[in-house]
Amino acid sequence: MDVFEWYVDGEQRGAIQNSRDGFESSPPGPIKVGPGEHRYDFVYTFNKFGFPDLPPDELYPDRTGVVYIDDVYFVPNV
């Protein structure tokens, strides 16, 4: 099982562990942070739990093992 996680200043703010085959909004809603500098980490781990390799199944025959990040933006906290 692959895992995609996102962190702010070393604190995990969310994760996805389910295979998906399309674009969707994650996390649901904004990640709120206070003023000042912050570090954002997006981490993809292939087979994080060391499960035996399995061939692609009927549901995900073209599994590529990647995560695409798009449309990230920052807005002022008003």
Order of alpha helices (4+ residues) and beta strands (2+ residues): beta-beta-beta
